């Protein structure tokens, strides 16, 4: 699945295998082998590809058909009508959201401070629940 998705994303952006290889510090033949399923990328490569194309690693690996990766976009720049303290909270939520399963979050541009506060409460509760239900790592 990785190869199919990699080729799809690369061709959508009209990139050659050489162009993508330069970014990934890999030979064009390596990109070709990924796309043909003749070689498997390491985790770091999967992560770099996801970052480059702005998709979730789960999407690249075929575990979901949702391309979006977990993130809260720069809310301060996107929604300048939010107060500075809410921008700071948005940043904190972005950091916390990195541990959540792949999610797509859209906040309408006209969101009021009151509605934003409601959303932050909901997201905060979700993060707390996820933290509370995490299984401890066993060595």
DSSP file (Angstrom, degrees, kcal/mol; ACC not computed):
  #  RESIDUE AA STRUCTURE BP1 BP2  ACC     N-H-->O    O-->H-N    N-H-->O    O-->H-N    TCO  KAPPA ALPHA  PHI   PSI    X-CA   Y-CA   Z-CA
    1    1 A X     >        0   0    0      0, 0.0     4,-2.6     0, 0.0     5,-0.3   0.000 360.0 360.0 360.0 -38.1    0.0    0.0    0.0
    2    2 A X  H  >  +     0   0    0      1,-0.2     4,-3.0    59,-0.2     5,-0.2   0.932 360.0  49.0 -54.9 -47.7    2.9    2.4    0.8
    3    3 A X  H  > S+     0   0    0      1,-0.2     4,-2.5     2,-0.2    -1,-0.2   0.907 110.9  49.0 -60.3 -44.1    4.2    2.2   -2.8
    4    4 A X  H  > S+     0   0    0      1,-0.2     4,-2.2     2,-0.2    -1,-0.2   0.929 115.0  44.3 -61.9 -45.9    0.8    2.9   -4.3
    5    5 A X  H  X S+     0   0    0     -4,-2.6     4,-2.7    55,-0.3     5,-0.2   0.890 111.8  53.3 -68.2 -38.8    0.1    5.8   -2.1
    6    6 A X  H  X S+     0   0    0     -4,-3.0     4,-2.6    -5,-0.3     5,-0.2   0.944 111.3  45.7 -60.8 -47.5    3.6    7.2   -2.6
    7    7 A X  H  X S+     0   0    0     -4,-2.5     4,-2.8    -5,-0.2     5,-0.3   0.915 112.2  52.0 -61.6 -43.5    3.2    7.1   -6.3
    8    8 A X  H  X S+     0   0    0     -4,-2.2     4,-2.0    -5,-0.2    -2,-0.2   0.935 113.6  42.8 -59.1 -48.8   -0.2    8.7   -6.1
    9    9 A X  H  X S+     0   0    0     -4,-2.7     4,-1.4     2,-0.2    -1,-0.2   0.897 114.6  50.7 -66.1 -40.6    1.0   11.6   -4.0
   10   10 A X  H  <>S+     0   0    0     -4,-2.6     5,-2.6    -5,-0.2    -2,-0.2   0.920 112.9  44.6 -64.8 -44.8    4.1   12.1   -6.1
   11   11 A X  H ><5S+     0   0    0     -4,-2.8     3,-1.1     1,-0.2    -1,-0.2   0.845 106.8  59.7 -72.1 -32.4    2.3   12.2   -9.4
   12   12 A X  H 3<5S+     0   0    0     -4,-2.0    -1,-0.2    -5,-0.3    -2,-0.2   0.878 110.3  43.2 -59.0 -36.3   -0.4   14.5   -8.0
   13   13 A X  T 3<5S-     0   0    0     -4,-1.4    -1,-0.3    -5,-0.1    -2,-0.2   0.395 113.9-122.0 -89.6   2.8    2.3   17.0   -7.3
   14   14 A X  T < 5 +     0   0    0     -3,-1.1     2,-0.4     1,-0.2    -3,-0.2   0.892  58.3 154.6  57.3  42.2    3.9   16.3  -10.6
   15   15 A X      < -     0   0    0     -5,-2.6    -1,-0.2    -6,-0.1     2,-0.1  -0.783  39.1-132.8 -99.2 143.1    7.2   15.3   -9.0
   16   16 A X     >  -     0   0    0     -2,-0.4     4,-2.2     1,-0.1     5,-0.2  -0.479  27.5-111.1 -82.9 164.9    9.7   13.0  -10.6
   17   17 A X  H  > S+     0   0    0      1,-0.2     4,-2.3     2,-0.2    14,-0.1   0.853 122.1  55.3 -63.1 -32.7   11.2   10.2   -8.7
   18   18 A X  H  > S+     0   0    0      2,-0.2     4,-2.0     1,-0.2    -1,-0.2   0.921 106.3  50.0 -64.8 -44.4   14.5   12.1   -8.8
   19   19 A X  H  > S+     0   0    0      1,-0.2     4,-1.5     2,-0.2    -2,-0.2   0.933 114.4  43.3 -60.6 -47.3   12.8   15.2   -7.2
   20   20 A X  H  X S+     0   0    0     -4,-2.2     4,-2.4     1,-0.2    -1,-0.2   0.893 110.6  56.9 -66.0 -38.6   11.3   13.2   -4.4
   21   21 A X  H  X>S+     0   0    0     -4,-2.3     5,-2.9    -5,-0.2     4,-1.0   0.863 102.0  55.8 -60.0 -37.1   14.6   11.3   -4.0
   22   22 A X  H  <5S+     0   0    0     -4,-2.0     3,-0.4     3,-0.2    -1,-0.2   0.927 109.5  46.0 -61.5 -44.5   16.5   14.6   -3.5
   23   23 A X  H  <5S+     0   0    0     -4,-1.5    -2,-0.2     1,-0.2    -1,-0.2   0.918 119.2  40.5 -63.6 -43.0   14.2   15.5   -0.6
   24   24 A X  H  <5S-     0   0    0     -4,-2.4    -1,-0.2     2,-0.1    -2,-0.2   0.496 108.7-122.7 -85.1  -3.1   14.4   12.1    1.0
   25   25 A X  T  <5S+     0   0    0     -4,-1.0     2,-0.3    -3,-0.4    -3,-0.2   0.942  71.8 125.3  58.1  48.4   18.2   11.8    0.2
   26   26 A X      < -     0   0    0     -5,-2.9    -1,-0.2    -8,-0.1    -2,-0.1  -0.960  66.5-102.2-135.8 152.0   17.5    8.6   -1.7
   27   27 A X    >>  -     0   0    0     -2,-0.3     4,-1.7     1,-0.1     3,-0.8  -0.378  32.0-116.5 -69.5 150.6   18.3    7.5   -5.3
   28   28 A X  H 3> S+     0   0    0      1,-0.2     4,-2.5     2,-0.2     5,-0.2   0.856 117.7  59.2 -55.7 -34.1   15.5    7.6   -7.9
   29   29 A X  H 3> S+     0   0    0      1,-0.2     4,-2.3     2,-0.2    -1,-0.2   0.848 102.0  53.2 -64.8 -32.3   15.8    3.8   -8.1
   30   30 A X  H <> S+     0   0    0     -3,-0.8     4,-2.3     2,-0.2    -1,-0.2   0.921 108.8  48.7 -66.7 -43.8   15.0    3.5   -4.4
   31   31 A X  H  X S+     0   0    0     -4,-1.7     4,-2.5     1,-0.2    -2,-0.2   0.920 111.1  51.3 -60.0 -43.9   11.8    5.6   -4.9
   32   32 A X  H  X S+     0   0    0     -4,-2.5     4,-2.0     1,-0.2     6,-0.2   0.909 109.0  50.0 -60.3 -42.9   10.9    3.3   -7.8
   33   33 A X  H  X>S+     0   0    0     -4,-2.3     5,-2.4     2,-0.2     6,-1.1   0.881 109.7  51.3 -65.8 -37.0   11.4    0.2   -5.7
   34   34 A X  H ><5S+     0   0    0     -4,-2.3     3,-1.2     4,-0.2    -2,-0.2   0.951 111.5  47.9 -59.6 -48.1    9.2    1.7   -3.0
   35   35 A X  H 3<5S+     0   0    0     -4,-2.5    -2,-0.2     1,-0.3    -1,-0.2   0.819 112.9  47.5 -65.8 -31.4    6.5    2.4   -5.6
   36   36 A X  H 3<5S-     0   0    0     -4,-2.0    -1,-0.3    -5,-0.2    -2,-0.2   0.488 112.6-117.6 -86.8  -3.4    6.7   -1.1   -7.0
   37   37 A X  T <<5S+     0   0    0     -3,-1.2    -3,-0.2    -4,-0.6    -2,-0.1   0.699  82.9 119.7  75.2  18.8    6.6   -2.7   -3.6
   38   38 A X  S   <S+     0   0    0     -5,-2.4     2,-0.3    -6,-0.2    -4,-0.2   0.517  75.4  32.7 -92.8  -6.5   10.1   -4.2   -4.1
   39   39 A X  S    S-     0   0    0     -6,-1.1     2,-0.4    -5,-0.1    -2,-0.2  -0.991  72.9-139.5-149.1 141.8   11.5   -2.4   -1.1
   40   40 A X        -     0   0    0     -2,-0.3     2,-0.1    -3,-0.1    -6,-0.1  -0.862  21.8-129.5-103.4 134.9   10.1   -1.3    2.2
   41   41 A X        -     0   0    0     -2,-0.4     2,-0.1     1,-0.1   -39,-0.0  -0.435  22.4-115.9 -77.6 155.6   10.9    2.1    3.7
   42   42 A X     >  -     0   0    0     -2,-0.1     4,-2.2     1,-0.1     3,-0.2  -0.375  35.9 -97.4 -80.9 171.7   12.1    2.4    7.3
   43   43 A X  H  > S+     0   0    0      1,-0.2     4,-2.6     2,-0.2     5,-0.2   0.887 123.3  55.2 -58.8 -41.5   10.1    4.4    9.9
   44   44 A X  H  > S+     0   0    0      1,-0.2     4,-2.3     2,-0.2    -1,-0.2   0.897 108.4  48.5 -60.5 -41.0   12.1    7.5    9.4
   45   45 A X  H  > S+     0   0    0     -3,-0.2     4,-2.6     2,-0.2    -1,-0.2   0.919 110.3  50.7 -65.8 -43.8   11.5    7.5    5.7
   46   46 A X  H  X S+     0   0    0     -4,-2.2     4,-2.5     1,-0.2    -2,-0.2   0.923 111.5  49.5 -58.5 -43.8    7.7    7.0    6.1
   47   47 A X  H  X S+     0   0    0     -4,-2.6     4,-2.4     1,-0.2    -2,-0.2   0.908 111.0  48.4 -62.4 -43.5    7.7    9.9    8.6
   48   48 A X  H  X S+     0   0    0     -4,-2.3     4,-2.6     2,-0.2    -2,-0.2   0.893 111.6  49.7 -65.1 -40.1    9.6   12.2    6.2
   49   49 A X  H  X S+     0   0    0     -4,-2.6     4,-2.4     2,-0.2     5,-0.2   0.927 111.2  49.3 -64.1 -44.6    7.2   11.3    3.3
   50   50 A X  H  X>S+     0   0    0     -4,-2.5     5,-2.0    -5,-0.2     4,-1.2   0.918 113.1  47.1 -60.4 -44.1    4.2   12.0    5.5
   51   51 A X  H  <5S+     0   0    0     -4,-2.4     3,-0.3     3,-0.2    -2,-0.2   0.921 111.6  50.7 -63.7 -44.6    5.6   15.3    6.5
   52   52 A X  H  <5S+     0   0    0     -4,-2.6    -2,-0.2     1,-0.2    -1,-0.2   0.915 119.5  34.9 -60.8 -45.5    6.5   16.3    3.0
   53   53 A X  H  <5S-     0   0    0     -4,-2.4    -1,-0.2    -5,-0.2    -2,-0.2   0.515 107.2-122.0 -90.7  -5.0    3.1   15.5    1.6
   54   54 A X  T  <5 +     0   0    0     -4,-1.2    15,-0.4    -3,-0.3     2,-0.3   0.873  68.7 125.2  68.9  37.3    1.1   16.6    4.7
   55   55 A X      < -     0   0    0     -5,-2.0    -1,-0.2    -6,-0.2    13,-0.2  -0.786  65.3 -94.7-122.6 167.4   -0.6   13.3    5.2
   56   56 A X     >  -     0   0    0     11,-1.9     4,-1.7    -2,-0.3     3,-0.4  -0.532  24.6-129.6 -78.6 146.2   -0.8   10.9    8.1
   57   57 A X  H  > S+     0   0    0      1,-0.2     4,-2.2     2,-0.2     6,-0.2   0.864 111.2  60.6 -62.4 -34.4    1.6    7.9    8.3
   58   58 A X  H  4>S+     0   0    0      1,-0.2     5,-2.6     2,-0.2     6,-0.9   0.862 102.6  52.2 -60.6 -34.4   -1.4    5.7    8.8
   59   59 A X  H >45S+     0   0    0     -3,-0.4     3,-1.4     4,-0.2    -1,-0.2   0.942 108.8  49.1 -65.1 -47.5   -2.6    6.9    5.4
   60   60 A X  H 3<5S+     0   0    0     -4,-1.7   -55,-0.3     1,-0.3    -2,-0.2   0.863 112.2  49.0 -60.0 -35.8    0.7    6.0    3.7
   61   61 A X  T 3<5S-     0   0    0     -4,-2.2    -1,-0.3    -5,-0.1   -59,-0.2   0.440 116.0-113.6 -87.4   0.7    0.6    2.6    5.3
   62   62 A X  T < 5S+     0   0    0     -3,-1.4    -3,-0.2    -4,-0.3    -2,-0.1   0.653  82.3 121.7  80.6  15.2   -3.0    1.8    4.2
   63   63 A X  S   <S+     0   0    0     -5,-2.6     2,-0.3    -6,-0.2    -4,-0.2   0.606  81.2  14.6 -86.6 -11.3   -4.4    1.8    7.7
   64   64 A X        -     0   0    0     -6,-0.9    -2,-0.3    -5,-0.1    -1,-0.2  -0.981  58.4-141.7-153.7 156.2   -6.9    4.6    6.9
   65   65 A X  S    S+     0   0    0     -2,-0.3     2,-0.6    -3,-0.1    -6,-0.1   0.353  75.6 103.4 -98.8   3.7   -8.2    6.3    3.8
   66   66 A X        -     0   0    0      1,-0.2   -10,-0.3     2,-0.1    -7,-0.1  -0.780  54.3-165.8 -89.5 119.7   -8.1    9.7    5.5
   67   67 A X        +     0   0    0     -2,-0.6   -11,-1.9   -12,-0.1    -8,-0.2   0.822  54.2 102.9 -74.9 -31.4   -5.2   11.7    4.3
   68   68 A X        -     0   0    0    -13,-0.2     2,-0.3     1,-0.1   -13,-0.1  -0.147  60.7-145.0 -59.7 144.0   -5.2   14.4    7.1
   69   69 A X        -     0   0    0    -15,-0.4     2,-0.3   -14,-0.1   -13,-0.1  -0.753  34.3 -85.2-104.1 158.7   -2.7   14.2    9.9
   70   70 A X  S    S+     0   0    0     -2,-0.3     2,-0.3    30,-0.2    34,-0.1  -0.436  74.8 122.0 -63.5 123.7   -3.4   15.2   13.4
   71   71 A X        -     0   0    0     32,-0.3     2,-0.6    -2,-0.3    34,-0.3  -0.912  55.3-136.3-175.1 150.7   -2.9   18.9   13.8
   72   72 A X        -     0   0    0     -2,-0.3     3,-0.2    19,-0.1    22,-0.1  -0.986  39.9-128.0-112.3 118.1   -4.5   22.1   14.8
   73   73 A X        -     0   0    0     -2,-0.6     2,-1.1    32,-0.2     3,-0.1  -0.182  43.8 -71.4 -65.1 158.9   -3.5   24.7   12.3
   74   74 A X     >  -     0   0    0      1,-0.2     4,-2.3     2,-0.1     3,-0.3  -0.293  56.5-174.6 -51.8  90.3   -1.9   28.0   13.4
   75   75 A X  H  > S+     0   0    0     -2,-1.1     4,-3.1     1,-0.2     7,-0.2   0.829  74.7  59.7 -65.9 -33.8   -5.2   29.3   14.8
   76   76 A X  H  4 S+     0   0    0      1,-0.2    -1,-0.2     2,-0.2     6,-0.2   0.908 112.3  38.3 -62.5 -41.9   -3.8   32.8   15.6
   77   77 A X  H  4 S+     0   0    0     -3,-0.3     3,-0.4     1,-0.2    -2,-0.2   0.870 121.2  44.7 -76.0 -37.1   -2.9   33.4   11.9
   78   78 A X  H  < S+     0   0    0     -4,-2.3     2,-0.4     1,-0.3    -2,-0.2   0.842 125.4  30.5 -77.8 -32.6   -6.0   31.7   10.5
   79   79 A X    ><  +     0   0    0     -4,-3.1     3,-1.9    -5,-0.2    -1,-0.3  -0.708  65.1 172.9-126.9  79.6   -8.4   33.3   12.9
   80   80 A X  T 3  S+     0   0    0     -3,-0.4    -1,-0.1    -2,-0.4    -4,-0.1   0.636  71.2  74.2 -66.3 -11.8   -7.1   36.7   13.9
   81   81 A X  T 3  S+     0   0    0     28,-0.2    -1,-0.3    -3,-0.1     2,-0.3   0.523  76.1  99.2 -79.3  -2.4  -10.3   37.5   15.8
   82   82 A X  S <  S-     0   0    0     -3,-1.9    30,-0.0    -7,-0.2     5,-0.0  -0.615  81.9-111.3 -83.4 145.0   -9.3   35.2   18.6
   83   83 A X    >>  -     0   0    0     -2,-0.3     4,-1.8     1,-0.1     3,-0.6  -0.310  28.1-108.0 -71.0 157.5   -7.7   36.7   21.7
   84   84 A X  H 3> S+     0   0    0      1,-0.2     4,-2.0     2,-0.2     5,-0.1   0.847 118.4  54.9 -56.4 -38.0   -4.0   36.1   22.4
   85   85 A X  H 3> S+     0   0    0      1,-0.2     4,-2.0     2,-0.2    -1,-0.2   0.863 107.4  50.5 -67.1 -32.3   -4.8   33.8   25.4
   86   86 A X  H <> S+     0   0    0     -3,-0.6     4,-2.4     2,-0.2    -1,-0.2   0.857 106.9  54.6 -71.9 -34.1   -6.9   31.6   23.1
   87   87 A X  H  X S+     0   0    0     -4,-1.8     4,-2.1     2,-0.2    -2,-0.2   0.912 108.3  49.5 -62.7 -41.0   -4.1   31.5   20.6
   88   88 A X  H  X S+     0   0    0     -4,-2.0     4,-2.1     1,-0.2    -2,-0.2   0.913 110.9  49.0 -64.0 -42.5   -1.8   30.2   23.3
   89   89 A X  H  X S+     0   0    0     -4,-2.0     4,-2.4     1,-0.2    -1,-0.2   0.881 108.1  55.1 -63.8 -37.5   -4.4   27.6   24.3
   90   90 A X  H  X S+     0   0    0     -4,-2.4     4,-2.3     1,-0.2    -1,-0.2   0.915 107.1  49.9 -62.1 -41.7   -4.7   26.6   20.7
   91   91 A X  H  X S+     0   0    0     -4,-2.1     4,-2.1     1,-0.2    -2,-0.2   0.918 110.0  50.6 -62.2 -43.1   -0.9   26.0   20.5
   92   92 A X  H  X S+     0   0    0     -4,-2.1     4,-2.1     1,-0.2    -1,-0.2   0.893 110.2  49.8 -61.9 -39.5   -1.1   23.9   23.7
   93   93 A X  H  X S+     0   0    0     -4,-2.4     4,-2.7     2,-0.2    -1,-0.2   0.884 106.5  56.0 -67.7 -37.0   -3.9   21.8   22.2
   94   94 A X  H  X S+     0   0    0     -4,-2.3     4,-0.7     1,-0.2    -2,-0.2   0.927 108.9  47.0 -58.9 -44.7   -1.9   21.3   19.0
   95   95 A X  H >< S+     0   0    0     -4,-2.1     3,-0.7     1,-0.2     4,-0.2   0.908 114.5  46.3 -64.0 -41.7    0.9   19.9   21.0
   96   96 A X  H >< S+     0   0    0     -4,-2.1     3,-1.4     1,-0.2    -2,-0.2   0.846 104.8  62.1 -68.7 -33.9   -1.4   17.6   23.0
   97   97 A X  H >< S+     0   0    0     -4,-2.7     3,-2.1     1,-0.3    -1,-0.2   0.684  82.0  81.3 -68.4 -17.8   -3.2   16.5   19.8
   98   98 A X  T << S+     0   0    0     -4,-0.7    -1,-0.3    -3,-0.7    -2,-0.1   0.769  91.2  51.7 -60.6 -23.9    0.0   15.0   18.4
   99   99 A X  T <  S+     0   0    0     -3,-1.4    -1,-0.3    -4,-0.2     2,-0.2   0.442  92.9  95.5 -91.2   0.8   -0.7   11.9   20.6
  100  100 A X  S <  S-     0   0    0     -3,-2.1   -30,-0.2     1,-0.1     3,-0.2  -0.541  86.8 -93.9 -89.3 156.2   -4.3   11.5   19.3
  101  101 A X        -     0   0    0     -2,-0.2    -1,-0.1     1,-0.2    -2,-0.0  -0.221  68.3 -63.9 -60.1 160.4   -5.3    9.1   16.5
  102  102 A X  S    S+     0   0    0    -32,-0.1     2,-0.3    -3,-0.1    -1,-0.2  -0.218  70.8 171.2 -52.4 129.2   -5.5   10.7   13.1
  103  103 A X        -     0   0    0     -3,-0.2     2,-0.5    -6,-0.1   -32,-0.3  -0.967  31.9-138.9-141.6 150.9   -8.2   13.4   13.1
  104  104 A X        -     0   0    0     -2,-0.3     2,-0.5   -34,-0.1   -34,-0.1  -0.974  24.0-172.4-115.4 121.8   -9.4   16.1   10.8
  105  105 A X        -     0   0    0     -2,-0.5     2,-0.5   -34,-0.3   -32,-0.2  -0.958   6.8-178.7-120.4 124.9  -10.3   19.3   12.6
  106  106 A X        -     0   0    0     -2,-0.5     2,-0.6   -34,-0.1    -2,-0.0  -0.987   5.6-171.9-124.3 126.0  -12.0   22.3   10.9
  107  107 A X        -     0   0    0     -2,-0.5     4,-0.1     4,-0.0    -2,-0.0  -0.969  31.4-120.1-114.4 116.5  -12.8   25.4   12.8
  108  108 A X    >   -     0   0    0     -2,-0.6     3,-1.9     1,-0.1    -2,-0.0  -0.200  19.7-120.4 -57.0 145.7  -14.9   27.8   10.7
  109  109 A X  T 3  S+     0   0    0      1,-0.3   -28,-0.2   -28,-0.0    -1,-0.1   0.814 110.2  56.7 -59.0 -33.1  -13.2   31.2   10.1
  110  110 A X  T 3  S+     0   0    0    -31,-0.0    -1,-0.3   -29,-0.0    -2,-0.1   0.263  75.2 144.7 -84.5  14.1  -16.0   33.1   11.9
  111  111 A X    <   -     0   0    0     -3,-1.9     2,-0.1     1,-0.1   -30,-0.1  -0.270  42.7-137.7 -57.0 131.2  -15.7   31.2   15.1
  112  112 A X     >  -     0   0    0      1,-0.1     4,-2.5   -30,-0.0     5,-0.2  -0.437  22.5-108.2 -85.1 163.9  -16.4   33.4   18.1
  113  113 A X  H  > S+     0   0    0      1,-0.2     4,-2.4     2,-0.2     5,-0.2   0.889 120.3  53.4 -57.3 -39.7  -14.3   33.4   21.3
  114  114 A X  H  > S+     0   0    0      2,-0.2     4,-1.8     1,-0.2    -1,-0.2   0.932 110.8  44.0 -63.7 -46.6  -17.2   31.7   23.1
  115  115 A X  H  > S+     0   0    0      1,-0.2     4,-2.2     2,-0.2    -1,-0.2   0.872 112.2  53.9 -66.7 -36.4  -17.5   28.8   20.5
  116  116 A X  H  X S+     0   0    0     -4,-2.5     4,-2.6     1,-0.2    -1,-0.2   0.913 106.2  52.5 -62.5 -42.8  -13.7   28.5   20.5
  117  117 A X  H  X S+     0   0    0     -4,-2.4     4,-2.0     1,-0.2    -1,-0.2   0.900 108.2  51.3 -60.3 -40.7  -13.7   28.1   24.3
  118  118 A X  H  X S+     0   0    0     -4,-1.8     4,-2.1     1,-0.2    -1,-0.2   0.926 110.2  48.9 -61.8 -44.3  -16.3   25.3   24.0
  119  119 A X  H  X S+     0   0    0     -4,-2.2     4,-2.8     1,-0.2     5,-0.2   0.912 109.0  52.4 -62.2 -42.9  -14.2   23.5   21.4
  120  120 A X  H  X S+     0   0    0     -4,-2.6     4,-2.6     1,-0.2    -1,-0.2   0.876 107.8  52.3 -62.9 -37.1  -11.1   23.8   23.6
  121  121 A X  H  X S+     0   0    0     -4,-2.0     4,-2.3     2,-0.2    -1,-0.2   0.925 111.1  47.2 -63.0 -43.6  -13.0   22.3   26.5
  122  122 A X  H  X S+     0   0    0     -4,-2.1     4,-2.2     2,-0.2    -2,-0.2   0.941 114.4  45.6 -63.8 -47.8  -14.1   19.4   24.4
  123  123 A X  H  X S+     0   0    0     -4,-2.8     4,-2.4     1,-0.2    -1,-0.2   0.896 111.5  53.1 -63.5 -39.8  -10.6   18.8   23.0
  124  124 A X  H  X S+     0   0    0     -4,-2.6     4,-2.4    -5,-0.2    -1,-0.2   0.909 109.1  49.0 -60.8 -42.5   -9.1   19.1   26.5
  125  125 A X  H  X S+     0   0    0     -4,-2.3     4,-2.5     2,-0.2    -1,-0.2   0.901 109.9  52.2 -63.9 -41.3  -11.5   16.5   27.8
  126  126 A X  H  X S+     0   0    0     -4,-2.2     4,-2.4     1,-0.2    -2,-0.2   0.928 110.4  47.4 -60.9 -45.3  -10.6   14.2   24.9
  127  127 A X  H  X S+     0   0    0     -4,-2.4     4,-2.6     1,-0.2    -2,-0.2   0.919 111.6  50.6 -63.0 -43.9   -6.9   14.5   25.6
  128  128 A X  H  X S+     0   0    0     -4,-2.4     4,-2.4     1,-0.2    -1,-0.2   0.907 110.9  49.2 -61.2 -42.0   -7.4   13.8   29.3
  129  129 A X  H  X S+     0   0    0     -4,-2.5     4,-1.5     2,-0.2    -1,-0.2   0.904 111.4  49.0 -64.5 -41.0   -9.5   10.7   28.6
  130  130 A X  H  X S+     0   0    0     -4,-2.4     4,-0.6     1,-0.2    -2,-0.2   0.913 112.2  48.1 -65.5 -41.4   -6.8    9.4   26.2
  131  131 A X  H >< S+     0   0    0     -4,-2.6     3,-0.7     1,-0.2    -2,-0.2   0.899 111.0  51.3 -64.1 -40.2   -4.1   10.0   28.8
  132  132 A X  H 3< S+     0   0    0     -4,-2.4    -1,-0.2     1,-0.2    -2,-0.2   0.785 113.3  44.7 -69.2 -27.1   -6.1    8.3   31.5
  133  133 A X  H 3< S+     0   0    0     -4,-1.5    -1,-0.2    -5,-0.2    -2,-0.2   0.425  82.6 121.7-100.2   1.6   -6.7    5.2   29.3
  134  134 A X    <<  -     0   0    0     -3,-0.7     2,-0.4    -4,-0.6    -3,-0.0  -0.411  63.9-126.4 -63.3 136.9   -3.1    4.9   28.0
  135  135 A X        -     0   0    0     -2,-0.1    -1,-0.1     1,-0.1    -2,-0.1  -0.682  28.5-109.4 -83.1 137.7   -1.7    1.5   28.9
  136  136 A X        -     0   0    0     -2,-0.4     2,-0.2     1,-0.1    -1,-0.1  -0.357  36.0-105.3 -65.2 146.6    1.7    1.7   30.7
  137  137 A X        -     0   0    0      2,-0.0     2,-0.5    -3,-0.0    -1,-0.1  -0.522  31.1-149.2 -71.3 136.4    4.7    0.6   28.7
  138  138 A X              0   0    0     -2,-0.2    -1,-0.0     1,-0.1    -3,-0.0  -0.940 360.0 360.0-110.2 127.4    6.0   -2.8   29.7
  139  139 A X              0   0    0     -2,-0.5    -1,-0.1     0, 0.0    -2,-0.0   0.455 360.0 360.0 -84.9 360.0    9.8   -3.4   29.3
